[in-house]
């Protein structure tokens, strides 16, 4: 089945530093999604990318989908304490209506 | 939050006992899912449903069963709980359409099997 690997598993950064998490697949993905889970909370949808090489921005967050549609990244510029949480990538299979999630990257911020 | 309610929110149970977790939704969504979340594994699909009485297995379905007798409720049952089933369980609905799929999650159930 489809597998999506995500790195790193954990990331500790000083407040104000940048942060990046990467999502990689051995197979071509039709789309990539990103979710954020605050500590003690539930995952919340952030965005979906579908086009090769697509780049989308949400304020300090930049999402990229690779040219080969096998990888994606989420970059946060100048992290803030509100960015703390676990970030998941996911890919939706429209054929069987399943989402496959990456393993997640847990971000902690050092004030 | 798509009107998804999970119950109970926390449960401690003994090994070998049956446990049922409930997911209730109020917006008539067709697709419902049960995931478990464990450190280092992310969210893994246990079972999902694509309609009343229509269910299918996910990647980690062993030891779990599900039922969906009406649109709004999706039940997850651990027939005989084991310590390896200690986890946080999330129910989700996913809206599919227009080339987009967006999952909405319940608040989660923290299950501890002792």
Boltz contact constraints between the chains, C-beta under 6 A:
constraints:
  - contact:
      token1: [A, 42]
      token2: [B, 105]
      max_distance: 6.0
  - contact:
      token1: [A, 42]
      token2: [B, 107]
      max_distance: 6.0
  - contact:
      token1: [A, 42]
      token2: [B, 108]
      max_distance: 6.0
  - contact:
      token1: [A, 43]
      token2: [B, 105]
      max_distance: 6.0
  - contact:
      token1: [A, 45]
      token2: [B, 102]
      max_distance: 6.0
  - contact:
      token1: [A, 48]
      token2: [B, 100]
      max_distance: 6.0
  - contact:
      token1: [A, 92]
      token2: [B, 101]
      max_distance: 6.0
  - contact:
      token1: [A, 97]
      token2: [B, 31]
      max_distance: 6.0
  - contact:
      token1: [A, 97]
      token2: [B, 96]
      max_distance: 6.0
  - contact:
      token1: [A, 99]
      token2: [B, 103]
      max_distance: 6.0
  - contact:
      token1: [A, 101]
      token2: [B, 42]
      max_distance: 6.0
  - contact:
      token1: [A, 101]
      token2: [B, 43]
      max_distance: 6.0
  - contact:
      token1: [A, 102]
      token2: [B, 42]
      max_distance: 6.0
  - contact:
      token1: [A, 103]
      token2: [B, 42]
      max_distance: 6.0
  - contact:
      token1: [A, 104]
      token2: [B, 42]
      max_distance: 6.0
